[in-house]
Amino acid sequence: MSLTMLPPAPERAPAAPRDRFIDVLRVFGMVLVVVQHWTMPVLSYAQGRLTTGNALAAMPYVTWISQVMPLVFFAGGAANAISFRSAARRGGTAREWTARRVRRLAWPVVPLAVVWLPLPHLLVALGVPAQPVDVAARTVGQLLWFLAVYLLAVVATPLLLRVRTGVALPVLAGGAVLMDVVRFSGLEAAGYLNVAFVWLAVHQVGFRYAEGGLERLTGRRAAGLAVAGFAMVAALVATGPYPASMIGMPGMISNMAPPSACLLALFAGQLGLAMLLRPALNALAARPRAEAVLTALAPRMMTVYLWHMTALVAVAGVATIGFGLTTPRAGSAAWWSAVPLWLAALAPVLVALTAMLGRFEDPAGAAAHRLVPVAVPLVGGALLTLTITGFAPGPAPVIASLALVAGLALVSRPAAAAPRRR
Protein backbone atom coordinates (compact mmCIF):
# COMPACT_ATOMS: atom_id res chain seq x y z
CA MET A 1 0.00 0.00 0.00
CA SER A 2 1.48 3.31 -1.04
CA LEU A 3 1.42 6.41 1.09
CA THR A 4 0.14 8.30 -1.90
CA MET A 5 -3.01 6.12 -1.79
CA LEU A 6 -4.15 8.02 1.29
CA PRO A 7 -7.27 10.13 0.67
CA PRO A 8 -6.61 13.77 -0.16
CA ALA A 9 -5.93 15.99 2.83
CA PRO A 10 -8.68 18.44 3.75
CA GLU A 11 -8.29 21.68 1.87
CA ARG A 12 -7.50 24.72 3.98
CA ALA A 13 -7.07 28.31 3.02
CA PRO A 14 -3.36 29.06 2.86
CA ALA A 15 -2.41 31.03 5.95
CA ALA A 16 1.37 30.99 5.81
CA PRO A 17 4.01 30.28 3.20
CA ARG A 18 5.29 26.71 3.15
CA ASP A 19 8.97 25.99 3.65
CA ARG A 20 9.92 22.75 1.88
CA PHE A 21 12.97 22.23 4.07
CA ILE A 22 10.91 22.45 7.25
CA ASP A 23 8.28 20.12 5.78
CA VAL A 24 11.00 17.60 4.89
CA LEU A 25 12.46 17.76 8.40
CA ARG A 26 9.05 17.28 10.00
CA VAL A 27 8.10 14.35 7.78
CA PHE A 28 11.56 12.75 7.78
CA GLY A 29 11.89 13.24 11.53
CA MET A 30 8.55 11.66 12.32
CA VAL A 31 9.12 8.76 9.92
CA LEU A 32 12.49 8.10 11.55
CA VAL A 33 10.85 8.20 15.00
CA VAL A 34 8.37 5.58 13.80
CA VAL A 35 11.09 3.33 12.36
CA GLN A 36 13.14 3.66 15.55
CA HIS A 37 10.18 2.70 17.73
CA TRP A 38 9.29 -0.21 15.48
CA THR A 39 12.81 -1.66 15.52
CA MET A 40 13.47 -1.19 19.25
CA PRO A 41 11.35 -3.96 20.83
CA VAL A 42 12.94 -7.29 21.74
CA LEU A 43 9.96 -9.50 22.55
CA SER A 44 9.38 -12.97 23.92
CA TYR A 45 6.25 -14.52 25.39
CA ALA A 46 5.83 -17.44 27.76
CA GLN A 47 3.30 -18.52 30.38
CA GLY A 48 1.10 -15.48 29.95
CA ARG A 49 3.87 -12.90 30.35
CA LEU A 50 5.47 -10.69 27.73
CA THR A 51 9.16 -9.91 28.23
CA THR A 52 10.47 -6.78 26.53
CA GLY A 53 13.90 -5.40 25.78
CA ASN A 54 15.47 -2.68 23.65
CA ALA A 55 17.41 -3.71 20.55
CA LEU A 56 19.22 -0.37 20.41
CA ALA A 57 20.92 -1.15 23.72
CA ALA A 58 23.30 -3.26 21.62
CA MET A 59 23.99 -0.40 19.19
CA PRO A 60 23.65 2.89 21.13
CA TYR A 61 25.61 4.99 18.64
CA VAL A 62 22.84 4.50 16.07
CA THR A 63 20.74 6.79 18.25
CA TRP A 64 23.04 9.74 17.46
CA ILE A 65 21.26 9.79 14.11
CA SER A 66 17.94 8.07 14.85
CA GLN A 67 17.11 10.29 17.84
CA VAL A 68 15.74 13.18 15.81
CA MET A 69 13.39 14.78 18.34
CA PRO A 70 15.71 17.81 18.54
CA LEU A 71 15.22 18.37 14.79
CA VAL A 72 11.47 17.84 15.18
CA PHE A 73 11.28 20.57 17.83
CA PHE A 74 13.48 22.83 15.68
CA ALA A 75 11.15 22.36 12.71
CA GLY A 76 8.18 22.94 14.99
CA GLY A 77 9.70 26.19 16.20
CA ALA A 78 10.17 27.42 12.64
CA ALA A 79 6.62 26.39 11.70
CA ASN A 80 5.15 28.07 14.81
CA ALA A 81 7.04 31.30 14.14
CA ILE A 82 5.93 31.41 10.50
CA SER A 83 2.33 30.60 11.44
CA PHE A 84 2.11 33.09 14.31
CA ARG A 85 3.57 35.98 12.34
CA SER A 86 1.28 35.22 9.42
CA ALA A 87 -1.73 35.27 11.77
CA ALA A 88 -0.53 38.52 13.36
CA ARG A 89 -0.25 40.19 9.95
CA ARG A 90 -3.92 39.32 9.36
CA GLY A 91 -4.89 40.97 12.63
CA GLY A 92 -5.14 37.85 14.78
CA THR A 93 -4.26 37.85 18.47
CA ALA A 94 -1.91 35.58 20.39
CA ARG A 95 -4.81 33.99 22.24
CA GLU A 96 -6.68 33.25 19.00
CA TRP A 97 -3.59 31.66 17.48
CA THR A 98 -2.96 29.60 20.62
CA ALA A 99 -6.55 28.33 20.65
CA ARG A 100 -6.25 27.10 17.07
CA ARG A 101 -2.90 25.45 17.75
CA VAL A 102 -4.15 23.72 20.89
CA ARG A 103 -7.11 22.29 18.99
CA ARG A 104 -4.96 21.03 16.13
CA LEU A 105 -2.50 19.48 18.60
CA ALA A 106 -4.90 17.74 21.00
CA TRP A 107 -7.96 16.92 18.91
CA PRO A 108 -6.35 13.81 17.27
CA VAL A 109 -5.84 12.32 20.76
CA VAL A 110 -9.62 11.99 21.25
CA PRO A 111 -10.07 9.00 18.89
CA LEU A 112 -7.00 7.38 20.45
CA ALA A 113 -8.69 7.61 23.85
CA VAL A 114 -12.02 6.41 22.44
CA VAL A 115 -10.31 3.26 21.14
CA TRP A 116 -7.87 2.56 23.97
CA LEU A 117 -10.00 3.23 27.06
CA PRO A 118 -12.26 0.21 26.42
CA LEU A 119 -9.79 -1.89 24.41
CA PRO A 120 -7.80 -3.38 27.35
CA HIS A 121 -11.04 -4.50 29.00
CA LEU A 122 -12.26 -6.03 25.74
CA LEU A 123 -8.99 -7.89 25.09
CA VAL A 124 -8.91 -9.36 28.59
CA ALA A 125 -12.56 -10.39 28.23
CA LEU A 126 -11.64 -12.19 25.01
CA GLY A 127 -9.00 -14.19 26.82
CA VAL A 128 -5.79 -12.24 26.17
CA PRO A 129 -3.57 -12.41 29.30
CA ALA A 130 -3.72 -9.22 31.38
CA GLN A 131 0.04 -8.55 31.62
CA PRO A 132 0.76 -8.06 27.89
CA VAL A 133 -2.45 -6.03 27.56
CA ASP A 134 -1.26 -3.75 30.37
CA VAL A 135 2.17 -3.38 28.72
CA ALA A 136 0.51 -2.43 25.42
CA ALA A 137 -1.92 0.05 26.99
CA ARG A 138 0.86 1.82 28.90
CA THR A 139 3.21 1.90 25.91
CA VAL A 140 0.66 3.57 23.64
CA GLY A 141 0.14 6.36 26.18
CA GLN A 142 3.85 7.05 26.66
CA LEU A 143 3.96 8.68 23.23
CA LEU A 144 1.91 11.59 24.53
CA TRP A 145 4.94 13.10 26.28
CA PHE A 146 5.76 14.79 22.99
CA LEU A 147 2.35 16.48 22.79
CA ALA A 148 2.56 17.62 26.42
CA VAL A 149 5.94 19.26 25.83
CA TYR A 150 4.96 20.63 22.43
CA LEU A 151 1.91 22.23 24.05
CA LEU A 152 4.35 24.09 26.31
CA ALA A 153 6.26 25.24 23.22
CA VAL A 154 3.04 26.42 21.54
CA VAL A 155 1.94 28.42 24.57
CA ALA A 156 5.42 29.93 24.93
CA THR A 157 5.70 30.92 21.25
CA PRO A 158 3.96 34.33 21.42
CA LEU A 159 6.04 35.25 24.47
CA LEU A 160 9.41 34.00 23.24
CA LEU A 161 8.97 35.61 19.82
CA ARG A 162 9.12 38.96 21.60
CA VAL A 163 12.57 38.14 22.96
CA ARG A 164 15.64 38.35 20.77
CA THR A 165 17.03 34.90 20.07
CA GLY A 166 20.48 36.18 21.02
CA VAL A 167 19.11 36.75 24.52
CA ALA A 168 16.67 33.86 24.95
CA LEU A 169 18.89 31.11 23.56
CA PRO A 170 21.88 31.60 25.92
CA VAL A 171 19.49 31.77 28.88
CA LEU A 172 17.72 28.55 27.89
CA ALA A 173 20.91 26.67 27.00
CA GLY A 174 22.66 27.93 30.13
CA GLY A 175 19.68 26.83 32.20
CA ALA A 176 19.94 23.33 30.68
CA VAL A 177 23.62 23.06 31.62
CA LEU A 178 22.95 24.36 35.13
CA MET A 179 20.13 21.85 35.67
CA ASP A 180 22.45 19.03 34.60
CA VAL A 181 25.03 20.17 37.14
CA VAL A 182 22.38 20.15 39.87
CA ARG A 183 20.91 16.84 38.68
CA PHE A 184 24.22 15.01 38.59
CA SER A 185 25.19 16.49 41.93
CA GLY A 186 22.46 14.39 43.50
CA LEU A 187 19.17 16.26 43.03
CA GLU A 188 17.68 14.12 40.26
CA ALA A 189 14.35 15.99 40.23
CA ALA A 190 16.06 19.18 39.05
CA GLY A 191 16.73 17.49 35.72
CA TYR A 192 13.04 17.64 34.85
CA LEU A 193 13.27 21.42 34.50
CA ASN A 194 15.22 20.63 31.35
CA VAL A 195 11.94 19.59 29.77
CA ALA A 196 11.50 23.34 29.37
CA PHE A 197 15.13 24.47 29.00
CA VAL A 198 16.29 21.88 26.42
CA TRP A 199 13.22 21.70 24.20
CA LEU A 200 12.49 25.44 24.25
CA ALA A 201 16.14 26.15 23.38
CA VAL A 202 15.89 23.93 20.30
CA HIS A 203 12.48 25.43 19.49
CA GLN A 204 14.01 28.92 19.76
CA VAL A 205 16.61 28.08 17.12
CA GLY A 206 13.66 27.32 14.85
CA PHE A 207 12.56 30.94 15.35
CA ARG A 208 16.00 32.03 14.22
CA TYR A 209 15.66 29.93 11.06
CA ALA A 210 12.23 31.45 10.34
CA GLU A 211 13.77 34.93 10.61
CA GLY A 212 16.36 34.02 7.98
CA GLY A 213 19.11 34.00 10.58
CA LEU A 214 20.57 30.67 9.46
CA GLU A 215 20.90 31.49 5.77
CA ARG A 216 24.69 31.72 6.07
CA LEU A 217 24.88 28.27 7.66
CA THR A 218 25.88 26.50 4.46
CA GLY A 219 28.84 24.60 3.05
CA ARG A 220 31.88 24.66 5.31
CA ARG A 221 30.04 26.47 8.12
CA ALA A 222 27.34 23.80 8.22
CA ALA A 223 29.90 21.01 8.01
CA GLY A 224 31.93 22.63 10.78
CA LEU A 225 28.87 22.84 13.02
CA ALA A 226 28.06 19.17 12.35
CA VAL A 227 31.60 18.06 13.22
CA ALA A 228 31.72 20.28 16.32
CA GLY A 229 28.32 19.11 17.54
CA PHE A 230 29.00 15.41 17.20
CA ALA A 231 32.50 15.88 18.62
CA MET A 232 30.97 17.55 21.67
CA VAL A 233 28.56 14.63 22.08
CA ALA A 234 31.52 12.23 21.91
CA ALA A 235 33.42 14.26 24.50
CA LEU A 236 30.45 14.41 26.87
CA VAL A 237 29.87 10.67 26.55
CA ALA A 238 33.57 9.88 27.01
CA THR A 239 33.94 12.01 30.13
CA GLY A 240 30.52 11.20 31.61
CA PRO A 241 28.08 11.09 33.21
CA TYR A 242 26.17 11.02 29.91
CA PRO A 243 25.44 7.58 28.40
CA ALA A 244 26.18 6.79 24.76
CA SER A 245 22.51 6.21 23.97
CA MET A 246 20.44 9.28 23.13
CA ILE A 247 17.26 7.41 24.08
CA GLY A 248 16.36 6.04 27.49
CA MET A 249 17.58 2.56 28.40
CA PRO A 250 16.42 0.52 31.42
CA GLY A 251 18.72 0.74 34.40
CA MET A 252 20.82 3.59 32.97
CA ILE A 253 21.03 7.35 33.27
CA SER A 254 18.83 8.76 30.55
CA ASN A 255 19.56 11.55 28.09
CA MET A 256 15.82 11.79 27.36
CA ALA A 257 13.84 11.37 30.58
CA PRO A 258 14.68 13.92 31.75
CA PRO A 259 16.38 15.49 28.73
CA SER A 260 20.01 16.36 29.28
CA ALA A 261 22.14 19.17 27.89
CA CYS A 262 23.88 16.49 25.80
CA LEU A 263 20.86 16.70 23.49
CA LEU A 264 21.80 20.30 22.70
CA ALA A 265 25.19 19.13 21.44
CA LEU A 266 23.43 16.39 19.47
CA PHE A 267 21.09 18.99 18.00
CA ALA A 268 24.05 21.15 16.92
CA GLY A 269 25.52 18.20 15.04
CA GLN A 270 22.21 17.25 13.44
CA LEU A 271 21.40 20.86 12.53
CA GLY A 272 24.76 21.31 10.84
CA LEU A 273 24.21 18.12 8.86
CA ALA A 274 20.66 19.13 7.93
CA MET A 275 21.72 22.61 6.79
CA LEU A 276 24.57 21.09 4.79
CA LEU A 277 22.02 18.90 2.99
CA ARG A 278 19.39 21.64 2.71
CA PRO A 279 19.95 22.49 -0.98
CA ALA A 280 19.76 18.82 -1.93
CA LEU A 281 16.66 18.29 0.23
CA ASN A 282 14.92 21.29 -1.31
CA ALA A 283 15.73 20.02 -4.79
CA LEU A 284 14.43 16.56 -3.90
CA ALA A 285 11.24 17.99 -2.38
CA ALA A 286 10.58 19.93 -5.59
CA ARG A 287 10.33 16.72 -7.64
CA PRO A 288 6.72 15.77 -8.41
CA ARG A 289 6.82 12.35 -6.77
CA ALA A 290 8.55 13.57 -3.63
CA GLU A 291 6.20 16.54 -3.47
CA ALA A 292 3.23 14.17 -3.68
CA VAL A 293 4.56 12.15 -0.73
CA LEU A 294 5.13 15.32 1.30
CA THR A 295 1.65 16.57 0.43
CA ALA A 296 0.13 13.26 1.53
CA LEU A 297 2.11 12.92 4.76
CA ALA A 298 2.65 16.46 6.09
CA PRO A 299 -1.00 17.08 7.13
CA ARG A 300 -1.16 13.67 8.81
CA MET A 301 2.04 13.56 10.84
CA MET A 302 0.21 13.72 14.16
CA THR A 303 -1.97 10.77 13.17
CA VAL A 304 1.08 8.78 12.07
CA TYR A 305 2.78 9.54 15.38
CA LEU A 306 -0.21 8.77 17.59
CA TRP A 307 -1.16 5.48 15.92
CA HIS A 308 2.17 3.90 14.99
CA MET A 309 2.45 2.18 18.38
CA THR A 310 -1.06 0.80 17.97
CA ALA A 311 0.10 -0.74 14.70
CA LEU A 312 3.12 -2.18 16.53
CA VAL A 313 0.98 -3.56 19.35
CA ALA A 314 -1.42 -5.22 16.90
CA VAL A 315 1.25 -6.89 14.77
CA ALA A 316 3.50 -7.78 17.70
CA GLY A 317 0.55 -9.24 19.60
CA VAL A 318 -0.33 -11.54 16.74
CA ALA A 319 3.32 -12.49 16.17
CA THR A 320 4.32 -13.15 19.81
CA ILE A 321 1.12 -14.24 21.53
CA GLY A 322 -0.63 -15.72 18.50
CA PHE A 323 2.30 -17.46 16.78
CA GLY A 324 4.86 -17.65 19.58
CA LEU A 325 7.56 -15.82 17.64
CA THR A 326 10.47 -14.19 19.49
CA THR A 327 12.79 -11.40 18.41
CA PRO A 328 16.21 -12.62 17.23
CA ARG A 329 19.25 -11.43 19.16
CA ALA A 330 19.60 -7.71 18.53
CA GLY A 331 22.30 -6.91 15.97
CA SER A 332 22.61 -10.48 14.76
CA ALA A 333 22.32 -11.44 11.10
CA ALA A 334 18.90 -12.96 11.83
CA TRP A 335 17.76 -9.69 13.42
CA TRP A 336 18.94 -7.55 10.50
CA SER A 337 17.32 -9.89 7.97
CA ALA A 338 14.03 -9.77 9.91
CA VAL A 339 13.89 -5.96 10.11
CA PRO A 340 12.67 -5.36 6.51
CA LEU A 341 9.98 -8.05 6.90
CA TRP A 342 8.94 -6.57 10.25
CA LEU A 343 8.62 -3.05 8.79
CA ALA A 344 6.77 -4.41 5.77
CA ALA A 345 4.22 -6.05 8.08
CA LEU A 346 3.73 -2.89 10.16
CA ALA A 347 3.57 -0.26 7.41
CA PRO A 348 0.25 -1.33 5.81
CA VAL A 349 -1.44 -1.37 9.21
CA LEU A 350 -0.29 2.18 9.94
CA VAL A 351 -1.27 3.39 6.47
CA ALA A 352 -4.75 1.95 6.97
CA LEU A 353 -5.10 3.56 10.40
CA THR A 354 -3.88 6.89 9.03
CA ALA A 355 -6.33 6.73 6.13
CA MET A 356 -9.22 6.12 8.55
CA LEU A 357 -8.25 8.58 11.27
CA GLY A 358 -6.30 11.33 9.49
CA ARG A 359 -9.43 13.50 9.22
CA PHE A 360 -9.28 14.15 12.97
CA GLU A 361 -6.30 16.45 12.39
CA ASP A 362 -8.80 18.99 11.05
CA PRO A 363 -11.06 19.78 14.06
CA ALA A 364 -14.73 20.44 13.42
CA GLY A 365 -16.13 23.88 14.17
CA ALA A 366 -14.02 26.93 14.93
CA ALA A 367 -11.64 28.03 17.66
CA ALA A 368 -12.84 29.93 20.73
CA HIS A 369 -10.10 31.86 22.48
CA ARG A 370 -11.72 33.47 25.54
CA LEU A 371 -11.05 30.51 27.90
CA VAL A 372 -7.60 29.54 26.62
CA PRO A 373 -6.00 30.11 30.08
CA VAL A 374 -8.36 27.49 31.52
CA ALA A 375 -8.20 25.08 28.60
CA VAL A 376 -4.41 24.83 28.40
CA PRO A 377 -3.89 23.43 31.94
CA LEU A 378 -6.72 20.94 31.39
CA VAL A 379 -5.26 19.70 28.10
CA GLY A 380 -1.69 19.75 29.38
CA GLY A 381 -2.58 17.94 32.59
CA ALA A 382 -4.53 15.33 30.64
CA LEU A 383 -1.65 14.67 28.25
CA LEU A 384 0.85 14.44 31.09
CA THR A 385 -1.36 12.03 33.04
CA LEU A 386 -1.87 9.79 30.01
CA THR A 387 1.89 9.84 29.41
CA ILE A 388 2.43 8.42 32.90
CA THR A 389 -0.51 6.00 33.15
CA GLY A 390 -1.15 5.17 29.52
CA PHE A 391 -4.56 3.63 28.92
CA ALA A 392 -4.15 0.85 31.49
CA PRO A 393 -7.42 0.02 33.28
CA GLY A 394 -8.10 2.41 36.14
CA PRO A 395 -9.71 5.76 36.92
CA ALA A 396 -6.76 8.01 35.99
CA PRO A 397 -6.91 7.51 32.18
CA VAL A 398 -10.69 8.03 32.22
CA ILE A 399 -10.43 11.25 34.24
CA ALA A 400 -7.57 12.49 32.06
CA SER A 401 -9.54 11.79 28.88
CA LEU A 402 -12.54 13.68 30.24
CA ALA A 403 -10.26 16.60 31.14
CA LEU A 404 -8.87 16.53 27.60
CA VAL A 405 -12.35 16.69 26.08
CA ALA A 406 -13.33 19.48 28.49
CA GLY A 407 -10.25 21.49 27.58
CA LEU A 408 -10.94 21.08 23.88
CA ALA A 409 -14.56 22.11 24.41
CA LEU A 410 -13.40 25.35 25.99
CA VAL A 411 -11.40 26.31 22.89
CA SER A 412 -14.05 25.19 20.39
CA ARG A 413 -17.35 26.45 19.13
CA PRO A 414 -19.71 25.12 16.45
CA ALA A 415 -19.00 26.05 12.85
CA ALA A 416 -20.05 29.66 12.39
CA ALA A 417 -19.25 32.63 10.27
CA ALA A 418 -15.58 32.72 11.23
CA PRO A 419 -13.44 30.75 8.75
CA ARG A 420 -10.77 28.37 10.00
CA ARG A 421 -7.26 29.67 10.08
CA ARG A 422 -4.13 27.72 10.39
Salt bridges, closest charged atoms under 4 A:
ASP23 OD1 - ARG18 NH2 2.75
ASP134 OD2 - ARG138 NE 2.92
GLU188 OE2 - ARG183 NE 3.43
GLU211 OE2 - ARG85 NH2 3.33
GLU211 OE1 - ARG208 NH1 3.59
GLU215 OE1 - ARG278 NH1 3.42
GLU291 OE2 - ARG20 NH2 3.93
ASP362 OD1 - ARG12 NE 3.37
ASP362 OD2 - ARG420 NH1 2.64
